Amino acid sequence: MSTSCTAYALVRHIESAEDELTFRDFRLWRAGSPGLVRDAQEFFPGINVQLHNEWIYERHYANVPLNFGSVPFDVLETLLLLRLFRTGELSFVRHTVRDASGEILRQWPQRTMTEMYAPYSRYYVLQRSECSSFDAFADSLRRCPAWHSAWFKTAQRYFLYGTAKEFEVEFGIVDRVLDYMIAMEAAFVPERDYVGRRLRERAMSVIHESESAKGVLKKFYDVRSDIAHGASIGEDRINFLKDKMETIESWVRRSLVAAIQTLSADEAVRTEQLKQVYDISDADRLETVRTAAHQVRPASLKKVLVKALNDIIGKQGSALTTSTQSSQECALTRWLRK
């Protein structure tokens, strides 16, 4: 048995010259009069809807199962697509459903939505003339094989976690950086080693950014490491985030879109695709081993290790050829096992 319903969400931080934005599947309208505010308050009991500043997501369903089927998830997909469409501090605050009898049913709180109201300057700018472009963009992503993949489910979840978190650099509230990095790692680094290097090389390559952009993303990954390992965010990091956060958020969005459009849903195939974009060379791996040898504490053992590694690597110089890499690594392995 099926029935009809209407889904609503309270939306914040939209900037538009219009009072209503109509898309194929839903519409966004501004609570721009006392009457519309009263209507909105009816949809969101207990929430103070602010005149002119807040918008309502509204989507009608003619036939849905009694348990509402995909309705609770459609609103999150819409939020995801809007955030991937462009940057801006868009947030969905509360989700409700009005059933066929007119009763308002509240959705349980979701981590990808936030009730924080902050005076952000970077509003999500959207005009009526762009609605059809958004519909076409959404259709193109939904048709991609990777849209329902396991790796993208993880990437999209952490991407939305990050966008839902407060970002106040002056107070050290920068946790969204960690979520963004998890999202990008889920898309671009199925391996467990050389994560930072693989990430910046692959992500910047698929969106055709310059070599200098890789250096900026490395600094961003360093901030992620500071957060993950409990280090303080120093003044240099704060100034960097103030200067580059909007650029980096654009890179995160664009790289995720490129990943959906170009990578396979199959894990083995995706891994090979990413290796074609960038992979770690055997020379890089040998250099890592040599660096580790220098960190060995007993001086006598360090001297022996470093000499052996230098001899192996030095036979071909710093530029190891593909044909000799495997044999040299095998030689090193045999020596270490003696």
N, C-alpha and C positions, 0 to 999 in steps of 0.2 A: 504494500500500500504506500502511496506517495502523497505529498501535500505541498503547499506553497509556503514560502517564507521570504523574509528580507533580512539581509545581513548589514550591520552597521559597524563602523569603527570611527573613533574620534581621532582626527589627524591634526598634527601641529607642524608649524614652521614652513608652511607653503606661502610663497609670494607670487601673486598673479594679478594681472589687470582685470581679470574676470571674476565673477561671483559663482560661476558654475563651469566645471570642466567635464565634458561628457565623452566617455570612452565606449567602446563596443559592449563591454560586459558590465560596466559599473559607471558611476558618476561621483564626482567630488563637488560638494557645494559648501559655500562659506556661511557660517552662522552670522550673517551680516545685518540682522534686524532683531529687535526684541522677540518678535514672533518666532523667528527661526531658531533663536536661542532656546525658547521654551520647547519647541519641537525637539531640538537636540537633547535637552535635559531629560525629556521623556525617554529617549533611547538609552541614556546612560545615567541611571539612578545613582545618586551620591556623588556625581562628578560636577564640578563647577565649570560650565562652558562659558568661555569669555567672548563677549561680543566682538565681532570683526576679526579676531585673531585666530579662530579655530574653524576647522573644516570637518565635514562629515563624509565618510566613505559610505556609499549605499549601493547594494547589489540585490536585485530581485531574482528569485528562483521560482519557476512555475511548478516543477516537479522534483521533489527531493524525497529520499527515504525518511521514515519516521525518526531515525537517529541523525538526520541531517547530512549524512554522507560526507562529501568533500567540503561542505560549506565552511567548517572551522579552519580548513587548510587553504582554501582559496584566498582568504584575506592575507595570509602570510605570503603566498605566492605573489600576490599583487604588490605587497610591500617590497619583496625581493626584486621584482621586475622594475619597480619605480626607482629603487636605489641603484640598480645596475644601469638604468637608462641614463642617469647623470648624478653628479655629486650634489650635496646639500643636506642640511640637518633635518631631513624629513623624519617624523616619528609617528607611529600608530600607537595610540594610548590605551584604548579599551575596545573590546570586541563584544558585540551583543547580536542576538538574533530575535526577530519578532516572528512568532509562529503564525499559523493560519487563524488562530483564535484572537490574535492581537497581543498575546502575552510576551513580555520582554524577558528573554533568557540570557543570562550573563555567561560569557565564556570564562573558564578558569584563567587566572593570570598566566601569561606566557613570557619567557625570558627575552624574546625578541621584541616585545613591546615595553614601553616605559611610560610612567606617569610623571616623570620629571618635566618641569616647565622651566626652561632656561632661556635667557634673552640672547640667543645665538644671532650672530650677524650674518652667518652663511646660510641663508634661507634656501629652500628648495624652490627654484624659480621654474614655473610652468605656465604656458599660455594655451588658449583654446586651439590655436593653429597647430599645436604640436601633438594633439591627442591622437590623430591618425598615425603619426610617426611612431608614437609609443605602441599603438596596437600592432603595427607591422614589426617593430622591434621584438615585442613579446611573442608574437607568432613565430618569428624566426628562431628564437631561443628554445621555445617549447618543442620545435621540430627536431632539434639536435639530439642525436642518440645519447649524449652524455647528460642530458637534462635530468634523467631519473637514475643516474649512476650512483654507486655507493660513494665514490670519491667526491662527487659534487654535492651530495647530501651533507657531507661533513663540511665542505667549503662554504656552502651557503649558510649553514647554521652558524658557524663562527663569524662569518661576514656580518650577519644580522645581529649577533650578540654584540659585536663591536659597535655597530651603528646605533644600538640602543643604549649604550653607556655614556654617561656624562664625560665630557672632555674639558678639563680645566687645567691647562699646563702650569699656570702659576701656583696651583696648589698640589701639583704632582699627581693629579688624577688623569692618568694617561693609559689606563688598562686596555682601552680599545686597541692600542698598538699590538698587544699580545694576541688578541683575537684576530686581527687582520693578518698577522704572520701565520697563525695556525691555518686560516682559510687559504692563504697562498701556498703554504707547504702541502696542504691536502691536495691542491690542484697540480702542483709542479714537482713535488719531490716524493715519489713513492719509496725511494731508497732511504737508508738510515744513516748514511755518512755524508760528509761534505755538504750538509744541508744548506747552510747560508750561501755558499758559492753556487751550488746548483740552482738555488732559488733565484738569485739575482741575475745569473746568466740566462736562464730560461725565460723568466718572466719579462725581463727587459727586451729579450729577443723577439718574443711573440707580439709585442706591441711596438716593435721597431724604434726603441729608444736608443739614445747615444751611449757611448762608453761612460761618459760622466754620470749618466743616470744610474749606472750600476754602483758607482761610488756612493751616491745618495741613498740608494736602497740598502747598501751595506751598513751605513750609519743607522738607518731605520731598524735593521735587524739587530744592531748593537743595543739599541734602546730596548728591543724585545728581550734580549739576553739580560740586560740590567734588571728588568721587571721580573723575569722568570727566576733569577738567582738572588733576588732580594737586595740588589745594590741600589744606592740612592741615585736619583736623577739629578745630575749636576746642572750648573748654569749653562754650560755649553749645550747639553742635550735639550734643555728648555728652549733656548734660543733657536736651536735647529728645528724643533717641532713647531714653534711659532712661525718660522719662515717657510717650512716645507710641508706642513701637514696637508694642506689642500692639494698640493701636487701629488703627494703620496697616495691620498685617498683616491685620486683620479687614476693612478697607476693600478691600485688594487682592483678597482671596478673594471677598468679596461682589460687587465690581464685575466680576470675571471671570465669575462665575456669571451675573450679570445680562446681561453681554455675550453669552454663549453663548445665553441664553434669548430674547433680543430682537433680535439683529443677524443679518443675512443672511450666508450664505457667499459670495455674489457681491460682489466688491469695489466695483463701481459702486453697487449698491443699498445696501451698508453705508455708503459714504461719504455718500450722500444721507440715510440714516437718522441718522447722526451730526450732519450739518449741521442737521437738524431739532431735535436736542437742544440744540446750541449751535454758532454759527459766528461768525467775526470780522466785525465791521461795517466798512463803508467808512470810517466816521469813525475807527475804531481804526487802520485802515491809514494814513490821512492823518496822524494824530497820530504814528505811527511815523516817517513821512517827515519831519515837522517836527522830531522829536527828533534824527533823523540829520543834518538840516541844521544844527542847533546845534553839531554835532561837527566840521563842516568847519573846517579850520585857517586858511586865508587869511581874515582878518577881513572884507575887502571882499566876497568871494564869499559868506561866511556871511550878511552883512547883506542881500544881494540875495535869497538863497534864502529866508531866514526871512520877509522882507517879502512875497515873492510867495506863500508858503504861507499866511501869516496872512491875506492878502487873499482867497485862495481859500476858506479855511475860514471866515473871518469873515463872508462874505456871508450864511451861514445860521446863524451862531452855532455853539456847541459841539454842539448837537443837530441833526445833519444829517438831512434827511428822505430816505427811500428814493428818491424820485423825482429828487432832485438829486445823489445820490452819484455816479452814473456820469458825468454831465456834468462834475462838478467834477474827477473824476479824469482825464477826457479833457483838460480844460483844463490841468491840471497837466502831463500828459504832453506836450502840444503846446508848452508854455512851456519845458520842460526840453530839448526837441529843437531849440530855436531857436539 
